[in-house]
Amino acid sequence: MATVHVLDQRTARRPLHVRQRCRLLFLNTQELDPIRDMGLTPYRDWIAEVTRLAPDQIHVVNVADGEPLPETIDAHAIIGGGSGHSSYEELPWIRRVKQYLTEAQRRGVPELHICWSHQAKAETVGAVSKVGHHGRRFGIERLTLTPAGRRDPLFHGLPDSFDVFTSHVDAVYDPPAACEFGSVTELARGEVYRNEALAIGPTARTLQVHPELTAGIAAALARVRRPQLIAEGRLGPSVVDYAAFLESLDWADREIRARMRTLLDNWLRYYVAPVL
């Protein structure tokens, strides 16, 4: 049976003092150069924006660029990011990250994993990550909560269905019902893929979608990937098609960003604050 997390009303009323006190460890699984070449700010800044933490509260380890993982976890929680890699690639740094995440959960460290890290974390407990049967998802996705998702504090105050920014080719299949850390529960589904959000035991939450993206970041990704998106049928070939796509991102940006800040507030309040 899935673990049901009941909101503690004392915690719900507690001021979000975690912002002044917490330290996050951000595992950046994307090389720095591609982000820099797109003219974007570093990935850590995207995490700082959505969490509304000061950048110096977020210790980043650029694992895809070869930086070593810290021997001790001198942070209150871990966030894992997205990547152009696949989580099932046989690369030394990917194996190390998976081992690190398993050990972090054994220590009870709160975790939030995004896209690539969602897939890698799911693999550590026996799920399968592979190229999705329905192809790439890019742009705006409608996320729908499962009954378990509606009960989970991560989505407290959010509607049953809402739009998010997304960008992925791989998807998670066949998560087990349980693992050494407790139940593994589907919290949300996308428009074509299941397992878009998972609860792995009491301390780890994972998201296939990208709460840290903005319309500007999504537009930069679209500019780089435009020929590929056209070839895959995800984007029309004309200038008008491209302009309409960018406009759709802009129209949705304010509402999506507000909801993603709520989601990160929830994670900080209900999962990170208790360990401070």
N, C-alpha and C positions, 0 to 999 in steps of 0.2 A: 504493500500500500504506500502511496506517495506521502511524503511528509507534508503536513499542512502547517504553514507558519501563520500564527495568529498575531495580529498587530497588538503590541503592548501600548495602551493609550498613554502611559507615562512617557514612553519613548517617542510617541507621535507628537506629544506636546513639547518635547525637549527642544530648546533652541539649537540650531545647527552649528554648535560651537566647534564641531569637528573641523570646520574650514580653517580655524585659527591654529589647530593643534596637530592635524594629521600630516603624516608623510606617506606619500605613495611611491611605490616602485613601479615604473613603467617599462615593460619589456617591449622595446621597439623592434619588431621583426621585419621591418622594411628598410632596405638600404637608404642611406641619406641622399645619395646623388640624384636618384629619380625625382624625389620631392623637390630638391633644390633646383633641378633643371626645369621643373614646371613653374618656377617662380613662387612657390608656396613657402610659408613659414615652416619651421621644423614640426614634426609630428607631436612632440611634447606640448607645443603651444596649442594644438587642437584639443588635447586632453585638458590642459589648463583652462581653456575657454569653456568647455562643457561642464567641468566640475566646479568652475569658478574658484579654483585654488591658485595661489601664486605659483609661477613656474619654479621658484626655488623650493617649493614643497614637494616637487615631483622629481625624484631621482631617476634618470633615464639610463638604461643600458641598451646600447645599439647592438643587439646580439647578431643581427644579420650582417653587420660590418665587422664582426669578429671580436667585439668587446666581451670580456669574460663575465659570466654571471657572478654576483657576489657570493662569497662563501656563507655569509650570514644574511638573514633577511632583516635589515635594519629599517623597517617600514611597518606601518600599520596595515597596509593592504597592497595588493598587486593588481595592476591593470595590464592586460596583454592586448596588443593592437593587431591591425590588419597587415597584409603583405601581398606582394606580387607572386610569392612562392606558393606552393601547395604544401599542406601540412604533412602529406605522406611522402614527400621527397626524402631520399636517404642522404641527408646532409648532417655532418657532425653537430652543427649548432642546433639543428632541429631536434635531434635526439637529446641533446643537453637540456633544451628548453622543456621538453616533455618530462624528463626526469625531475627537473627543478620544480615544475608545477605539481607533480605528484608529492614531492617532499614538502612543498609549501602547504598543501592541503592536510598532510599528516600533522603538521604543526598547528593547524587551525587558523591559518592566515586567510582573511577574506580575499576573494578573487572576483574580478569581473573581466570577462574575455570577449573580444570583439573580432568577428569575421575569421581571419586566419587562426587566431588564438582560440576562438570558439571551436573550430574544427580540431585543432591540436589537443585541446583539453578533452573534448569528447573522445578522441582516439585513446587517450590515456586510460579511460575506463571501459574500453572495449567497443565503442562505436566505430563506424566506418566513414571515412571521408573520401569522396571521389568526385569526379566530374559529374555535375548534376544532369539528370536525364532530360531536363527541359531547357538546358542551355543557360546562358548568362542572364543574370538579373542586374539591371543597372538603372540608376535614376531614383525614382520614387516607388516605394513598395508599400502595400497595405498589409500591416501586421494585425493578426487577430489572436487575442488571448484565448487559451484553453481555460476550462474551469479551474485548473490548478494555477494558471497564470493570473486569473482574476483574484485569487486568494493570496498570491505571493506579494510581500511588501515591496518588491522591486517595481511593481506596476501600480502601486497605491495612488489613487487619484487620477489615473489615466482611463480613457474609455476602453470598451471591449475591443474596438478596432480603431487603428489610427495609422497615419502615413509616416514613413521614415525614409531616410536616404539609404540606399544600398548599392553594393558593387561586389559581385562574386560570381565565380564560375563553378567552384566546388560546393558541395552540400554534404550535410551529415545524414547518414542513414543508420538504421538499426541500433539506436542506443539501447543498452541493457536496461532492465527494470531497476537494477540495483548494482552497487559496486562496494568496495571496501569502506567508502565514506558514507554510505546510506543509499537512499533512493535516487534514481535518475529520472527526472520528470520533464516532459515537454510542457513548456510554459506558453509558447506562441507558435503560430504557423504563418507563413507568407501566402502569397497568392498562388504559388505553384509548388512550393517546397514546404515540407513539414520540418519540425525540429529547428525552427528559427530562433528559439530561445530555450535554454535548458537550465534546470536546477540540478546540480550535482552535489548531493549531500547538503548540509545546512550552510556551508560557507562559500560555495562557488556558484556563480551565475554566469551564463554565457549568452551571447547575442550574435547571430549571423549578420544582422544589420549594423549600420554604422551611426551610433549616436553622436560621434565626434565630427561628422561631416557637416558642411554648410553648402549652400547653393554655389558659393564661389569655388570651394574645393571640388565639388562634383562637376562644375563647369570646366575646371582645369583638367580633370581626368577625362572628360568627354572630348576635349580638344585633342588630347594626345591619342585617344583611342577611337577617334571618329571613323577612320577607314574601317577598322575592325567592327565597330558597332553597325556600320552600314552593311558590311558584308554578312553579318549575322542577322540582319533584319531587325535590329533593335532601334535603329535610327534611320529616318528617311534620307535619301541622297541629296535633296535640294538644300539650297541656302535657307529657304523658307522653313523647311522641316527642322533644320538645325536651330534657327532662331526661335521657333515655337517650343522646342525642347528646352532651351535655355530659359525662356520665359516661364515655362511650367515650374522649373526649379526655383526661380525667383518668387513666384506667387506662393509656393509652398514653404519657403524658407522660414518665415517668421513663426508659423505655427509649429513646424517640425522642431525647430530649435528650442522653442519654449517647452515642448513636451519632453525633449531629450534632457533638458536641464532638470525637469521634474524627476525623470527616471534616475539621473545621477544623484540628485538630492536624496532620493529614496535609498539608493545604494549606500551613500555616505551615512545617512541617518540610521538605517535599520541593520546594516551589515558591518560598517566600519566603526561607527560611534561606540558600539558596545565593547570594542577592544581597546579603546583609548584609556 
